[in-house]
């Protein structure tokens, strides 16, 4: 229990991944740190519900193996990432196609090499059979990673590629160029809504509508693509240079690893902060806690309630519907996007194929994301849409949960400042995905920036703070 007279160098309000990331960097620099969280557990929106042996993410944000902060953040050494199959599956014009596999499988070099191979390869002889094998090769982890290489989860059956060889070559070239482009160059591009910018990618309209739009909608949780084109470029870069993945065991594994690796007594849950200043924090349970500095690591709305005047962004609502089935759909460990938009589901996956630890043995876990509020009679409507997407009967599927989060992801319309200040004034700092990009990478990186600013004001320069901070993706 915290005592009213307890003193600390820094009090962090909020135990999401941004606050926990900052806490690691502060404590490793010798700064006495206390993290206060009003909820009964850490993690914020990275929450996982446990139901009858299933692990059900409430939001289900997609991660990428190319996120730098997953490797740079102290405390995540034991994080295991479970990759999706390379690329994605796209349901377009009533059929399911493979797309984006070249870039995801081989990164920037693989995509560019595959594009050259498609352009320079001789025409397939008439009557010859297509093997369906990707010229990009198997999956590799991004360069200079501390993690081992990823295995390539297989598809249960073959799916034809999206478009012809020339379409695939153009798409591979676009993804390869964006994967190899320096982040500073992407951020220097003219900024406009992503929906307007995506049409100028140098690929046919059918590839834009059948792949790029549904992919970006899934990565940004933005069905109308009102997000800044710079943020969309960063999302495409992460996709093209790495692999989509999930934390093994559920989304809450990541914040729990961060919290568990902090010194004992650092994190206190069930403590509600009522006011903050540069030298103290008032709580409902333990009165005033005096400190040398305060770091707000809550969501944007909660931060504005403690500091009136802070801007509250709009949000993208997300609904995740979880089903279980006796038989596993034949899409394997692939992410399945709906380009036809004939139902509420934007993307879906057999999560138990990606991460077997999330479902009991012999049961399939199918998680489907609606970018918005659930429709009336959600189970029936979603089940009918999934039957079309997976090409199988869903009558015997069992509904496990429907999770609707109205403020799931902060919106990033243009103009969007990807480096909003983390230092409000001397002794008062702020971090969170609403100060960077609305991704797990952005949240971790924001905590990194806030800790660096705070340590600089304290005159402390640890080894990890001396290096140039990586850009958020």
Secondary structure, DSSP 4 states (H G I P E B T S, - for coil): ---TT-EEEEEEE--SHHHHHHHHHHHHTT--EEEEESSSSS-TT--EEEETTEEEESS-PPEETT-THHHHSTT-TT--EEEPPSSEEEEETTEEEEESHHHHHHHHHHHHHHHHHHHHSPPPPTTPPP----TT-S--PPTT-SSPPPP-PPPSS--PBSS-HHHHHHHHHHHHHHHHS-HHHHHTSPP-BHHHHGGGSSS-HHHIIIIIHHHHHHHHT-TT--BBHHHHHHHHHHHHHS-EEEETT-THHHHHHHHHTSPTTSEEES--EEEE-SSEEEETTTEEEEEEEEEE-S-HHHHHHHSTT-----EEEEEEEEEEESS--TTTT-EEEESS--SS-SEEEEHHHH-GGGS-TT-EEEEEEESSSPPTTHHHHHHHHHHHHHTS--TT-EEEEEEEEEEEEE--BSS--TT--SEEETTEEE-SGGGS-SSHHHHHHHHHHHHHHHHHHHT---HHHHSPPPPP-
